[in-house]
Amino acid sequence: MTTPPHPPTHPIKFEHHLQLRVMEIHFPEGYRIASEEDLQELKRAWMQALRTWHSPYTLLFDARNFQVEEPFREPFQKLVTFFKGFFMKRLVGFTEPERTPPQGLPFPVFESYEAAAKETGLGREGGLKRDMGNLRDRIVFENDFTAHVMEVSFLAETHFETAADVDVLKSKLTNVLMQWHSPYSLVFNCANVSFSEEARAPFERLARFLKGFFCKTILGYSPRADVPRESYPFQTFRARHLAVAKLEHEGLVAGDVANCSTKGTQKAEGPKK
């Protein structure tokens, strides 16, 4: 019997809930580990996502159409063990009631997203309810009131092309601003975002607007390698811990934050690849 060819790589999406200390990983088109390359690609994406984290987290894992071929079950288990050394305190999977439970996964898998989310403390507000084709749904905010930081990330690749796109961002920001009554900094996770020249002027107007509502600093981290750094309408840093360090020098961030008890070493080194 001829083994069917392995399908091309499928996307891996992450969503971060920093205050709740929960990270979600989704495979919108499914994912099958049938080669060392598949395993390493998942590891690379996961490591990239960890650049956002400097504290213990629980991972909510999309197992609906995730498969690990028999020869790679032990290597996959070792990969999970590896990530337990980088902030992950728990891993919970989810599938759907009508699907056959996945085999060979070294963590509990619940029969629904809602059941798994309840185990993490996340509740119902996760990534499955979002439409990735809708700009508004791709924009995610996390407020860290102790650190005086509002963080913006994007669940899928996003390009701010026009003033109308920036207006969508402003609309969501305005809603979040209702929660703030003290100075804060706005930090962008730039891994999935870019800006056109046309969008720069509207963003600069937005920045002026925000400075009238307690915003002290706007900066970003993890800029995309395929776009010029100067195309971002704010200062960017290679990694999140460098951006956070900039805020600390301004005296904005509380002494117990970069969100980890060992920030001295972890901020300086980050997860080793």
C-alpha positions in Angstrom: 0.0 0.0 0.0 1.4 3.4 -1.0 1.6 6.0 1.8 -0.2 9.2 0.8 2.0 12.2 0.5 2.2 14.4 3.5 0.2 17.6 3.0 2.0 21.0 2.9 2.5 22.9 6.2 -0.6 24.4 7.7 -0.9 27.5 9.8 -0.3 27.6 13.5 -2.1 30.4 15.4 -1.6 31.6 19.0 -3.7 33.8 21.2 -2.3 35.3 24.4 -4.3 36.1 27.6 -1.6 37.6 29.6 -3.6 38.6 32.7 -5.3 35.2 32.9 -1.9 33.5 32.2 -3.4 31.4 29.4 -2.0 30.8 25.9 -4.1 29.2 23.1 -2.7 27.3 20.2 -4.9 26.7 17.2 -4.5 24.7 13.9 -7.1 26.2 11.6 -6.5 23.6 8.9 -5.4 20.8 11.2 -1.8 19.6 11.8 -0.1 16.2 11.4 3.3 15.3 12.8 4.7 12.7 10.4 8.3 13.9 10.1 11.0 15.6 12.0 10.4 18.8 10.0 6.7 18.9 11.2 7.9 18.5 14.8 10.6 21.2 14.4 8.1 23.6 12.7 5.7 23.3 15.7 8.7 23.9 18.1 9.8 27.0 16.2 6.3 28.5 16.2 5.9 27.7 19.9 9.2 29.2 20.8 8.3 32.4 18.8 5.1 32.7 20.7 7.0 32.4 24.0 8.7 35.7 23.3 5.5 37.2 24.7 5.8 35.4 28.0 7.8 36.0 31.2 5.5 34.2 33.6 4.0 30.7 34.1 1.1 30.0 31.8 -1.4 27.3 31.0 -1.6 26.2 27.3 -5.0 25.5 25.7 -4.3 23.1 22.8 -6.4 22.6 19.7 -6.6 18.8 19.2 -9.6 18.7 17.0 -7.6 17.8 13.9 -4.2 17.3 15.4 -2.4 14.0 14.7 0.9 12.5 15.8 2.0 9.5 13.8 3.2 6.5 15.9 7.0 6.9 15.3 6.8 10.5 16.5 4.7 10.1 19.7 7.7 9.8 21.9 9.5 12.8 20.3 6.3 14.8 20.7 6.1 13.9 24.3 9.7 15.0 24.7 8.8 18.3 23.1 6.0 18.8 25.6 8.4 18.0 28.4 10.9 20.5 26.9 8.3 23.3 27.0 7.4 22.6 30.6 10.8 24.0 31.3 9.8 27.3 29.7 7.0 28.7 31.9 4.3 26.1 31.0 2.7 24.8 34.1 -0.1 22.9 32.5 -1.4 21.8 29.1 -5.0 21.1 28.3 -6.4 19.9 25.0 -9.8 20.1 23.4 -11.7 18.4 20.6 -15.3 18.2 19.5 -17.9 15.7 20.7 -18.4 14.2 17.3 -14.7 13.6 16.6 -12.8 10.5 17.5 -10.5 11.3 20.5 -6.9 11.8 19.3 -4.4 9.2 20.2 -0.9 9.5 21.6 -1.2 13.0 23.2 0.6 13.3 26.6 -2.0 15.6 28.1 -5.7 15.5 29.0 -8.1 16.3 26.1 -11.7 17.5 26.8 -14.6 16.9 24.4 -15.3 20.6 23.8 -13.5 24.0 23.8 -15.8 25.3 26.5 -15.0 22.3 28.9 -11.2 22.8 28.4 -11.4 26.5 28.7 -13.2 26.2 32.0 -10.2 24.1 33.3 -7.8 26.9 32.5 -9.9 29.7 34.0 -10.3 31.3 30.6 -14.0 30.8 30.4 -15.7 31.4 27.0 -13.8 34.4 25.6 -11.2 32.6 23.5 -10.1 32.4 19.9 -12.8 30.1 18.5 -15.4 32.8 18.5 -13.3 35.1 16.3 -13.5 35.7 12.5 -9.9 36.0 11.3 -11.1 37.6 8.1 -12.4 40.5 10.2 -9.9 43.1 11.2 -11.7 44.0 14.4 -11.7 40.3 15.5 -8.0 40.0 14.9 -7.1 42.7 17.3 -6.6 41.5 20.9 -5.9 43.6 24.0 -4.4 42.6 27.3 -4.4 45.1 30.2 -1.8 44.8 32.9 -2.8 47.4 35.4 0.0 46.7 37.8 2.6 47.3 35.1 0.6 50.2 33.6 0.8 48.5 30.2 -1.9 47.9 27.6 -0.6 45.3 25.1 -2.0 44.9 21.5 -1.5 41.8 19.5 -3.0 40.4 16.3 -4.3 36.8 15.9 -3.5 36.7 12.2 -1.4 38.6 9.7 -2.7 42.2 9.6 -1.7 45.1 7.3 -3.0 48.6 8.1 -3.5 49.9 4.6 -5.9 52.9 5.0 -7.2 55.4 7.5 -10.3 53.3 7.8 -8.2 50.4 9.1 -6.7 52.7 11.7 -10.2 53.8 12.7 -11.1 50.2 13.5 -8.1 50.1 15.9 -9.1 53.4 17.4 -12.6 52.1 17.9 -11.4 49.1 19.9 -8.9 51.2 21.8 -11.6 53.7 22.8 -13.6 50.9 24.4 -10.6 49.6 26.3 -9.7 53.1 27.5 -12.8 53.1 29.6 -11.0 50.7 31.9 -8.1 53.0 32.5 -7.8 55.9 35.0 -4.1 56.1 35.3 -1.1 56.6 33.0 -0.2 53.6 30.8 2.0 52.6 27.9 0.7 51.0 24.7 2.8 48.1 23.5 2.3 46.4 20.1 3.3 42.8 19.4 4.4 43.4 15.8 4.9 39.8 14.8 1.7 39.8 12.7 1.3 43.5 11.8 2.6 46.0 9.3 1.7 49.5 8.2 1.5 51.2 4.9 2.8 54.8 4.3 -0.8 55.9 3.9 -1.7 54.6 7.4 1.2 56.5 9.1 -0.6 59.9 9.3 -3.8 58.5 10.7 -1.9 56.5 13.3 0.0 59.6 14.3 -3.3 61.3 14.8 -4.4 58.4 16.9 -1.2 58.6 19.0 -2.0 62.3 19.7 -5.5 61.3 20.7 -4.2 58.7 23.1 -1.8 61.0 24.7 -4.8 63.0 25.8 -6.1 60.0 27.6 -3.2 59.0 29.9 -1.0 57.3 27.3 2.7 58.1 28.0 4.5 55.9 25.5 3.8 53.8 22.4 6.3 51.2 21.2 6.4 47.7 19.7 8.4 44.5 19.8 9.2 41.6 17.5 8.9 43.6 14.2 8.5 41.5 11.1 11.7 40.6 9.3 10.1 41.1 5.9 9.2 44.8 6.4 11.5 47.8 7.1 11.6 48.7 10.8 11.1 52.4 9.9 7.7 51.5 8.4 6.3 51.1 11.9 4.9 54.4 13.3 6.5 53.9 16.7 9.9 52.7 18.1 10.3 48.9 17.9 12.5 46.4 19.8 13.7 43.0 18.8 12.0 41.2 21.8 9.4 42.0 24.4 11.8 42.0 27.3 13.7 44.8 25.7 10.6 46.9 25.2 9.6 46.2 28.8 13.0 47.3 30.0 12.5 50.6 28.1 9.3 51.2 30.1 11.1 50.3 33.4 13.7 53.0 32.7 10.8 55.5 32.5 9.7 54.5 35.9 6.3 53.3 34.6 6.4 49.6 35.4 6.0 48.3 38.9 9.0 46.7 40.5 7.5 43.2 40.5 6.8 43.2 36.7 8.1 41.8 33.9 5.7 39.2 35.0 8.1 36.7 36.3 9.9 36.0 39.6 13.2 35.4 37.9 13.1 38.3 35.4 16.8 39.0 35.9 17.9 35.9 34.0 14.8 35.2 31.8 14.6 38.7 30.5 18.2 38.8 29.7 18.3 35.4 27.9 14.8 34.4 26.9 14.0 30.8 26.0 17.0 29.0 24.5 16.5 27.5 21.1 
